[in-house]
Amino acid sequence: MLVQELERALLRGDDDGGNELVLQELRHVIRAAAQPAPRVGDAARMFFEPLEPFLIDGRADRKRVGRIARASLEPIWSWLVRDLIPAEARTLNEDINRALLNDDRVRAEQLVRALHERTVERVKDAIAEAADDEKARRRLAVLVGAPCALDDISLILPIFALRDTLADLARRLPGHIRSFEHEQADQLKSLLEGAVARHSVALGPAKKSDVYLCGLVVAMSRLAAPWQLIRFATRAAESDDGARIAETPYAVAVTIVLSELERMVDELRAELKASRPTVSLLKGLHDAVRGLRSEIDLSVNPMWNKQLTAIRADVSGLLKTEIEATSGIVRRLLRPRPAKEIVPHSLLDVIDVNDAEMRLEFVNACRHYANELAINETATRTHSELTLYLETGAKVLLDSLRHAGDADRPFRQSQVDAAIRFCGTVFGAEYAGLLAKAAEVAAHSAAAERTSARA
């Protein structure tokens, strides 16, 4: 409701200075939480609305099959209204905003459709002029100002041309497909082939391959596990033979899933760089790799097999570095220190302890997914090192706490507390509970000794 009111205020020209900033934050939160929200918006937002199932928040300089980076939309829109359809865009923008303010959604959609048709004509002409001229292609890319501008525009055109077909497909598919089984695959195949059968009459310039590509991306957006789209390829082709699937129009399903895997690897790389790796992303990668390897015989399709091998190698390289670093971080935090190295009444940094605990959880998850992600040896070796170090190191820390003085006791207690948390992650809650009781006994024993000494 807040988004709608702020957008209506902007459409009326009532900008208090902070509205746009608040809107940006609200939109970011809504996208991050995957919460659909009704949008009032302006002409640009309505213009790009059919692209929603195809948008990703990843890097704009990486081309992904059937995907468009959200960051590319603003430069593409700027190019359209500046160089390609300035008069139409300006006039329709005013008319669309007026219709939205009057809650006339039907009129606004009619105007957007007219803008789509005009855009498709002009963009096709612009691309045709640059088709055989490399210099013209580079100039066009510079004018648009997006890293993968030409690739994105080449996908936007068929989406606009197929907007009615894709909207019909979206209406007929379930809103959420938990598991993509035979029934759903047969339904999707029937819908796609029906659209292709109407191609020459209803779809105009759109190619058959565009119908399959765009339709499958729409279907994938409804899947709880996007990798399950490959089940459509095996079901539609009535075979799990990679070579046979590649000969059918349904082969694009495998290509889309492989491209999604590459996108997930980029996301994993970004999360590791920001020191916030998530187990859910790791599980998604594992499930997708396992699905591809188990449900399709890729050995007879060298191209797909090579691509999957490269993906697994990338994931393996990223995870090995992260896993091996975890052992050193834990050792640094729990290393027994002589009293002279400890600043009186200091504690371990809470942020460092939280980070180490998160890393241990990640290493545990890596062990479960090690086979498919090609990290068996590294995960097993590091886990063995960690378990041995925690088992022996905890005893040393308890002894240090038992004999600690007033100045170093807070630091040693914080080390023991960190060890308890780490052991809970690696060995489980029961082991951590026993260690916590031992720490309590050690602390009481030290207090009793001090009392006795003073007496």
C-alpha positions as CSV (number, residue, x, y, z in Angstrom):
1,M,0.0,0.0,0.0
2,L,2.9,2.4,0.8
3,V,4.5,1.6,-2.6
4,Q,1.2,2.4,-4.4
5,E,0.7,5.7,-2.5
6,L,4.3,6.9,-3.1
7,E,4.1,6.0,-6.8
8,R,0.8,7.9,-7.2
9,A,2.4,10.9,-5.5
10,L,5.3,10.8,-8.0
11,L,2.9,10.5,-10.9
12,R,1.0,13.6,-9.6
13,G,4.4,15.5,-9.4
14,D,4.3,15.6,-5.6
15,D,7.9,14.8,-4.7
16,D,8.9,15.7,-1.1
17,G,12.6,14.8,-1.9
18,G,12.8,11.5,-0.2
19,N,10.0,9.6,-2.0
20,E,12.1,8.1,-4.7
21,L,14.7,6.9,-2.1
22,V,12.1,5.3,0.0
23,L,10.6,3.6,-3.1
24,Q,13.9,2.2,-4.1
25,E,14.4,0.6,-0.7
26,L,10.8,-0.7,-0.6
27,R,11.2,-2.3,-4.0
28,H,14.5,-3.9,-3.0
29,V,12.9,-5.4,0.1
30,I,9.9,-6.7,-1.8
31,R,12.1,-8.4,-4.4
32,A,14.4,-9.9,-1.8
33,A,11.4,-11.3,0.1
34,A,9.8,-12.5,-3.2
35,Q,6.6,-10.8,-2.2
36,P,4.4,-9.8,-5.2
37,A,3.0,-6.3,-4.9
38,P,0.6,-4.4,-7.1
39,R,2.4,-1.6,-8.9
40,V,1.1,1.7,-10.1
41,G,4.4,2.6,-11.8
42,D,5.1,4.7,-14.8
43,A,5.3,3.9,-18.5
44,A,8.7,2.3,-18.3
45,R,7.6,-0.2,-15.6
46,M,4.4,-1.1,-17.6
47,F,6.4,-1.3,-20.8
48,F,8.8,-3.9,-19.3
49,E,6.1,-5.8,-17.3
50,P,6.0,-8.8,-19.8
51,L,9.7,-9.3,-19.0
52,E,9.2,-10.0,-15.3
53,P,9.7,-13.9,-15.5
54,F,12.9,-13.3,-17.5
55,L,14.6,-10.8,-15.2
56,I,17.4,-11.6,-12.8
57,D,19.3,-9.5,-10.3
58,G,22.7,-10.8,-11.4
59,R,25.5,-9.0,-13.3
60,A,24.5,-7.1,-16.4
61,D,27.8,-8.0,-18.2
62,R,27.0,-11.8,-18.3
63,K,24.6,-13.1,-20.9
64,R,22.3,-15.9,-19.7
65,V,20.1,-18.0,-21.9
66,G,16.5,-16.7,-21.7
67,R,17.5,-14.1,-19.0
68,I,17.8,-10.3,-18.9
69,A,19.6,-8.5,-16.1
70,R,17.3,-6.1,-14.3
71,A,20.1,-3.5,-14.4
72,S,19.9,-3.4,-18.2
73,L,16.4,-2.1,-18.4
74,E,17.1,1.5,-17.5
75,P,19.8,2.0,-20.2
76,I,17.6,0.2,-22.8
77,W,14.6,2.5,-21.9
78,S,16.8,5.6,-22.0
79,W,18.0,4.5,-25.5
80,L,14.4,4.0,-26.7
81,V,13.0,7.3,-25.5
82,R,16.1,9.2,-26.6
83,D,17.1,7.8,-29.9
84,L,14.5,5.4,-31.2
85,I,10.9,6.5,-30.4
86,P,11.3,9.8,-28.6
87,A,8.0,11.4,-29.7
88,E,5.9,8.2,-29.2
89,A,7.4,7.5,-25.8
90,R,6.9,11.0,-24.6
91,T,3.2,11.2,-25.7
92,L,2.4,7.7,-24.5
93,N,4.2,8.2,-21.2
94,E,1.8,11.1,-20.4
95,D,-1.2,9.2,-21.6
96,I,-0.3,6.1,-19.6
97,N,0.3,8.1,-16.4
98,R,-3.0,9.9,-16.8
99,A,-4.8,6.5,-17.3
100,L,-3.1,5.1,-14.2
101,L,-4.1,8.1,-12.1
102,N,-7.7,7.5,-13.2
103,D,-7.4,3.8,-12.3
104,D,-8.0,2.9,-16.0
105,R,-5.8,-0.1,-16.3
106,V,-7.4,-1.3,-19.5
107,R,-6.6,2.0,-21.3
108,A,-3.0,2.0,-19.9
109,E,-2.4,-1.5,-21.2
110,Q,-3.8,-0.7,-24.6
111,L,-1.4,2.3,-24.8
112,V,1.6,0.0,-23.7
113,R,0.7,-2.5,-26.3
114,A,0.8,0.2,-29.0
115,L,4.2,1.2,-27.7
116,H,5.4,-2.4,-27.8
117,E,4.4,-2.7,-31.5
118,R,6.1,0.5,-32.4
119,T,9.2,-0.5,-30.5
120,V,9.5,-3.9,-32.1
121,E,9.3,-2.3,-35.6
122,R,12.0,0.3,-34.9
123,V,14.3,-2.0,-33.0
124,K,14.2,-4.7,-35.7
125,D,15.2,-2.0,-38.2
126,A,18.1,-0.8,-36.0
127,I,19.4,-4.3,-35.5
128,A,19.0,-5.1,-39.3
129,E,21.1,-2.1,-40.1
130,A,23.9,-3.2,-37.8
131,A,23.6,-7.0,-38.7
132,D,26.4,-7.1,-41.2
133,D,28.5,-4.2,-40.0
134,E,30.7,-4.8,-36.9
135,K,31.4,-1.1,-36.5
136,A,27.7,-0.4,-36.6
137,R,27.1,-3.1,-34.0
138,R,29.7,-1.6,-31.6
139,R,28.2,1.9,-32.1
140,L,24.7,0.5,-31.3
141,A,26.0,-1.2,-28.2
142,V,27.6,2.1,-27.1
143,L,24.3,4.0,-27.7
144,V,22.3,1.6,-25.6
145,G,24.9,1.6,-22.9
146,A,24.4,-1.8,-21.4
147,P,27.1,-4.5,-21.4
148,C,24.9,-7.2,-23.1
149,A,22.6,-4.7,-24.7
150,L,22.2,-6.4,-28.1
151,D,21.7,-9.8,-26.6
152,D,19.0,-8.4,-24.2
153,I,17.3,-6.6,-27.0
154,S,17.3,-9.7,-29.1
155,L,15.4,-11.5,-26.4
156,I,13.0,-8.6,-25.6
157,L,11.7,-8.6,-29.2
158,P,10.3,-12.1,-29.2
159,I,8.9,-11.6,-25.7
160,F,6.9,-8.6,-26.8
161,A,5.8,-10.5,-30.0
162,L,4.7,-13.4,-27.9
163,R,3.2,-11.5,-25.0
164,D,-0.3,-12.8,-25.5
165,T,0.8,-16.4,-25.9
166,L,3.1,-16.2,-22.8
167,A,0.3,-14.6,-20.8
168,D,-2.0,-17.4,-21.8
169,L,0.6,-20.0,-20.9
170,A,1.1,-18.3,-17.5
171,R,-2.6,-18.3,-16.8
172,R,-2.9,-22.1,-17.6
173,L,0.1,-23.2,-15.5
174,P,-0.1,-23.7,-11.7
175,G,1.2,-20.7,-9.7
176,H,3.7,-22.9,-8.0
177,I,5.0,-26.3,-9.1
178,R,6.5,-28.1,-6.2
179,S,7.7,-31.1,-8.2
180,F,7.8,-31.3,-12.0
181,E,6.4,-34.7,-12.8
182,H,4.9,-36.4,-15.9
183,E,1.5,-34.8,-15.6
184,Q,3.0,-31.2,-15.5
185,A,5.4,-32.0,-18.3
186,D,2.7,-33.4,-20.5
187,Q,0.6,-30.3,-19.8
188,L,3.4,-27.9,-20.7
189,K,4.3,-29.8,-23.8
190,S,0.6,-29.6,-25.0
191,L,0.5,-25.9,-24.3
192,L,3.8,-25.2,-26.1
193,E,3.0,-27.3,-29.1
194,G,-0.4,-25.7,-29.3
195,A,1.3,-22.3,-29.4
196,V,3.7,-23.5,-32.1
197,A,0.8,-24.8,-34.2
198,R,-0.8,-21.4,-34.1
199,H,2.6,-19.8,-35.0
200,S,2.0,-18.8,-38.6
201,V,-1.4,-17.3,-37.8
202,A,-1.1,-15.8,-34.3
203,L,2.6,-15.2,-33.6
204,G,3.7,-13.3,-36.7
205,P,7.4,-12.8,-36.9
206,A,8.2,-14.9,-33.8
207,K,10.2,-18.1,-34.5
208,K,9.3,-21.5,-33.2
209,S,12.5,-21.7,-31.2
210,D,11.5,-18.5,-29.4
211,V,8.2,-20.0,-28.4
212,Y,10.0,-22.9,-26.7
213,L,12.7,-20.7,-25.1
214,C,10.3,-18.1,-23.7
215,G,7.6,-20.6,-22.7
216,L,10.1,-22.8,-20.8
217,V,11.5,-19.8,-18.9
218,V,8.0,-18.8,-17.9
219,A,7.4,-22.4,-16.7
220,M,10.7,-22.4,-14.9
221,S,9.7,-19.3,-12.9
222,R,6.9,-21.4,-11.4
223,L,9.1,-24.3,-10.4
224,A,10.2,-24.7,-6.7
225,A,13.5,-26.2,-8.1
226,P,14.3,-24.7,-11.5
227,W,16.6,-27.6,-12.5
228,Q,13.6,-29.8,-12.8
229,L,12.9,-28.2,-16.1
230,I,15.2,-30.9,-17.6
231,R,12.4,-33.5,-16.8
232,F,10.4,-31.7,-19.4
233,A,13.2,-32.4,-22.0
234,T,13.4,-36.1,-21.1
235,R,9.6,-36.6,-21.0
236,A,8.9,-34.6,-24.2
237,A,11.7,-36.4,-26.0
238,E,10.7,-39.8,-24.4
239,S,14.3,-40.5,-23.8
240,D,17.2,-39.7,-21.4
241,D,19.7,-39.9,-24.2
242,G,21.5,-36.6,-24.4
243,A,22.1,-36.9,-28.2
244,R,18.5,-37.7,-28.9
245,I,17.2,-34.9,-26.7
246,A,19.6,-32.5,-28.5
247,E,17.8,-33.3,-31.8
248,T,14.4,-32.1,-30.5
249,P,13.1,-28.6,-29.9
250,Y,13.0,-29.4,-26.2
251,A,16.8,-29.4,-26.0
252,V,16.6,-25.7,-25.0
253,A,15.4,-26.9,-21.6
254,V,18.8,-28.4,-20.8
255,T,20.5,-25.3,-22.2
256,I,18.4,-23.1,-19.9
257,V,19.2,-25.2,-16.8
258,L,23.0,-25.2,-17.6
259,S,22.8,-21.4,-18.0
260,E,21.0,-21.1,-14.6
261,L,23.7,-23.2,-13.0
262,E,26.4,-20.8,-14.3
263,R,24.3,-17.9,-12.9
264,M,24.2,-19.7,-9.5
265,V,28.0,-20.1,-9.6
266,D,28.3,-16.3,-10.1
267,E,26.0,-15.8,-7.2
268,L,28.0,-18.2,-5.0
269,R,31.2,-16.4,-6.0
270,A,29.7,-13.0,-4.9
271,E,28.4,-14.4,-1.6
272,L,31.8,-15.9,-0.8
273,K,33.5,-12.7,-1.6
274,A,31.1,-10.8,0.7
275,S,31.7,-13.5,3.4
276,R,28.0,-14.5,3.5
277,P,27.8,-18.0,2.0
278,T,24.3,-19.6,2.2
279,V,23.6,-23.2,2.5
280,S,20.4,-22.9,0.5
281,L,22.4,-21.8,-2.6
282,L,24.8,-24.7,-2.1
283,K,21.9,-27.1,-1.9
284,G,20.4,-25.6,-5.1
285,L,23.7,-26.1,-6.9
286,H,24.0,-29.7,-5.6
287,D,20.5,-30.6,-6.6
288,A,20.8,-29.2,-10.1
289,V,24.1,-30.9,-10.8
290,R,22.8,-34.2,-9.5
291,G,19.6,-33.8,-11.5
292,L,21.5,-33.2,-14.7
293,R,23.9,-36.1,-14.1
294,S,21.2,-38.6,-13.0
295,E,18.3,-37.8,-15.3
296,I,20.2,-37.3,-18.6
297,D,23.0,-39.3,-20.1
298,L,25.3,-36.5,-20.9
299,S,28.2,-38.8,-22.0
300,V,26.7,-38.9,-25.5
301,N,26.5,-35.1,-25.8
302,P,30.1,-33.7,-25.5
303,M,28.9,-30.1,-25.6
304,W,26.6,-30.3,-22.5
305,N,29.0,-32.7,-20.7
306,K,31.9,-30.3,-21.2
307,Q,29.8,-27.3,-20.0
308,L,28.7,-29.2,-16.8
309,T,32.3,-30.3,-16.2
310,A,33.4,-26.7,-16.3
311,I,30.7,-25.6,-13.9
312,R,31.6,-28.3,-11.4
313,A,35.3,-27.3,-11.7
314,D,34.4,-23.6,-11.0
315,V,32.3,-24.6,-7.9
316,S,35.0,-26.9,-6.7
317,G,37.7,-24.2,-6.9
318,L,35.5,-21.7,-5.1
319,L,34.6,-24.1,-2.3
320,K,38.0,-25.6,-1.7
321,T,39.4,-22.1,-0.9
322,E,36.6,-21.4,1.5
323,I,36.8,-24.8,3.2
324,E,40.5,-24.8,3.7
325,A,40.4,-21.2,5.1
326,T,37.9,-22.3,7.8
327,S,40.3,-24.5,9.6
328,G,42.8,-21.7,10.0
329,I,40.2,-19.2,11.2
330,V,39.0,-21.7,13.9
331,R,42.5,-22.3,15.0
332,R,43.3,-18.6,15.3
333,L,40.3,-18.0,17.5
334,L,40.8,-21.0,19.8
335,R,44.6,-21.0,20.0
336,P,45.7,-21.3,23.7
337,R,47.6,-18.2,24.6
338,P,50.0,-17.5,27.4
339,A,48.7,-14.9,29.9
340,K,51.2,-12.3,28.7
341,E,49.6,-12.2,25.2
342,I,46.1,-11.5,26.6
343,V,45.0,-8.0,27.1
344,P,43.5,-7.8,30.6
345,H,39.7,-8.3,30.7
346,S,39.5,-8.6,26.9
347,L,37.2,-10.9,24.9
348,L,37.1,-12.6,21.5
349,D,35.4,-10.5,18.9
350,V,31.8,-11.5,18.6
351,I,31.7,-10.8,14.9
352,D,34.7,-13.1,14.3
353,V,33.1,-15.9,16.3
354,N,29.8,-15.5,14.4
355,D,31.7,-15.6,11.1
356,A,33.6,-18.8,12.1
357,E,30.4,-20.5,13.2
358,M,28.8,-19.6,9.9
359,R,31.8,-21.0,8.1
360,L,31.6,-24.3,10.1
361,E,28.0,-24.7,9.1
362,F,28.9,-24.1,5.5
363,V,31.7,-26.7,5.7
364,N,29.2,-29.2,7.2
365,A,26.9,-28.6,4.3
366,C,29.8,-29.0,1.9
367,R,30.4,-32.5,3.3
368,H,26.8,-33.5,2.5
369,Y,27.0,-32.1,-1.1
370,A,30.7,-33.0,-1.7
371,N,30.3,-35.7,-4.3
372,E,28.3,-33.8,-6.9
373,L,30.3,-30.6,-6.3
374,A,33.7,-32.4,-6.7
375,I,35.1,-31.5,-3.3
376,N,35.1,-34.9,-1.6
377,E,38.8,-34.9,-0.7
378,T,39.0,-31.3,0.6
379,A,35.8,-31.5,2.6
380,T,36.7,-34.9,4.2
381,R,40.2,-33.8,5.1
382,T,39.2,-30.4,6.5
383,H,36.4,-31.9,8.6
384,S,38.8,-34.5,10.0
385,E,41.2,-31.7,11.0
386,L,38.5,-29.6,12.6
387,T,37.0,-32.5,14.6
388,L,40.4,-33.5,15.9
389,Y,41.3,-29.9,16.8
390,L,38.0,-29.2,18.5
391,E,38.2,-32.4,20.5
392,T,41.7,-31.8,21.8
393,G,41.6,-28.1,21.8
394,A,38.5,-27.9,24.0
395,K,40.2,-29.9,26.8
396,V,43.2,-27.5,26.7
397,L,40.9,-24.5,26.9
398,L,39.1,-26.0,29.9
399,D,42.4,-26.4,31.7
400,S,43.4,-22.9,30.8
401,L,40.1,-21.6,32.2
402,R,40.5,-23.7,35.4
403,H,43.9,-22.0,36.1
404,A,43.1,-18.5,34.8
405,G,43.8,-15.4,36.7
406,D,41.5,-12.4,37.2
407,A,43.0,-10.6,34.2
408,D,42.9,-13.3,31.6
409,R,39.8,-15.2,32.8
410,P,37.2,-13.2,30.7
411,F,39.2,-13.9,27.5
412,R,39.6,-17.6,28.3
413,Q,35.9,-17.9,29.1
414,S,35.1,-16.3,25.7
415,Q,37.3,-18.9,24.0
416,V,35.5,-21.7,25.8
417,D,32.1,-20.3,24.9
418,A,33.2,-20.1,21.3
419,A,34.5,-23.7,21.4
420,I,31.1,-24.8,22.8
421,R,29.3,-23.1,19.8
422,F,31.7,-24.6,17.3
423,C,31.3,-28.1,18.8
424,G,27.6,-27.7,18.7
425,T,27.8,-27.1,14.9
426,V,30.3,-29.9,14.2
427,F,29.3,-32.6,16.8
428,G,25.7,-31.7,17.7
429,A,23.8,-30.2,20.6
430,E,24.3,-33.1,23.0
431,Y,28.1,-32.9,22.7
432,A,28.0,-29.1,23.1
433,G,25.8,-29.5,26.2
434,L,28.3,-31.8,27.9
435,L,31.1,-29.4,27.1
436,A,29.1,-26.5,28.5
437,K,28.7,-28.5,31.8
438,A,32.4,-29.2,31.9
439,A,33.1,-25.5,31.4
440,E,30.7,-24.7,34.3
441,V,32.5,-27.1,36.5
442,A,35.9,-25.7,35.5
443,A,34.7,-22.2,36.3
444,H,33.4,-23.2,39.7
445,S,36.5,-25.1,40.5
446,A,38.7,-22.1,39.6
447,A,36.4,-19.9,41.9
448,A,36.7,-22.4,44.7
449,E,40.5,-22.5,44.4
450,R,40.7,-18.7,44.5
451,T,38.5,-18.6,47.6
452,S,40.6,-21.2,49.3
453,A,43.8,-19.3,48.4
454,R,42.5,-16.1,49.8
455,A,41.4,-17.9,53.0
